Amino acid sequence: MKVCVVGSGGREHALATVLRRHHEVVVTPGNPGIPGSVDTPATAIDADLHVIGPEAPLVAGLADELRAAGRLVFGPGADGARLEGSKAWMKQVLVDAGVPTARHGTFTEAAPAFAFLDTLDGLYVVKTDGLAAGKGVLVTTDLAEAREAVTEYLSGEAFGDAGRTLVLEEGLTGPELSILAVCDGARAVPLAPAQDFKRVGDGDAGPNTGGMGAYSPVPVAGDDVVSMVMDDAVAPTLAALRSMGIDYRGVLYAGLMLTPAGPKMLEYNVRFGDPETQVVLPRLTSDLGQLLAAAAAGALDAPPTFDDGAAVTVVCAADGYPRDVRTGDPIEGIAAAEAVEGVSVFCAGVGAGPDGGLVTAGGRVLAVTGQGTDLASARERAYNAVGHISWPGMHHRNDIASAAVADTTDGGNRR
Ligand code: AMP
């Protein structure tokens, strides 16, 4: 089968790498670090299957356009992608489907928003309704900061139109979990669970990012938790979408918090997570192309299978990320990193340098994935490989999967 992957980040590099185990793959537009990258637009590529990576083209209706042209497409249409395009609508779908989620309100005016903040219990969450590249969420214990964010979001100053409608939520606490479900419109099968790290600094310090690392499997997410999420959240959501006439064929990415009162849905994304994809897909032992083509055709049958090992990915970010990013710094050491056993380097924000090498071209530059028999060995390999990579101002977290490794080595009593 010839597969066309749409997108240009580390997620698309991982998708292409794992699809290529069984199929021919092109990536559009890709980047200079992803083999098989082409400039041709997706609509002009003749492929047996199109797989759309990022949310923006999904929200903009690329899947609809390709389907209208007779293509087999993995990725929801604009109607389903609205789950990610509008957090206010997503929250309404959750409530209608009876899926447990944080108490919330949707606002376009400051006065009622401030009044809602006053009803919350000391942990305030302010979100843009629209897409904000993973950065439109503030979680704070400081009421003044939350009020300031409300003002900035609503004025359009912080996130343009994406923030002129905002969602306020009660803050939840507990470990987070991502479950990526592959859906064929009616049925869904889960991929291996993963956990990602949103904050830029060690110990969850600093601002939110698009994701600084991830690991899989997740010790706190046994089969019972996965089944509960599939039965109590994903299945009713798919059914609610169907009842609205939405034929959802793609990834439904459930971002959950395992609160003391049980799992609660923080959000849905409508595509593979980045960097979760860089740990989940390398562990796949079945044929990814076959799975995605079956879902795209509305005919999911056999669930995917995964190895018994583990994967840890560490994102190496450019100077200044997630604020003012400096680009153009020459990247050293990718080959040495990939020479470490069990390691793959996935290229995200990279560009071609003047001397033919790669330079930084975005905030999250590389995702360095280590695989091993368990989380400890996967983590060791990932960090060993990261040690070979450098550019001026490069930074990464040092604690990706460290708590999970401690959990699995001390009987699972810690978080
Ligand atoms: P979202 O884009 O909605 O997933 O939010 C990004 C991140 O913000 C999540 O991964 C959580 O770490 C955090 N977050 C979102 N909603 C809440 C909430 N209600 N309570 C606590 N943290 C939250």
Residues whose N, C-alpha, C, O or C-beta is under 5 A from the ligand:
A	BS01	AMP	A102 V125 V137 V139 E169 E170 G171 L172 K198 G255 L266 E267
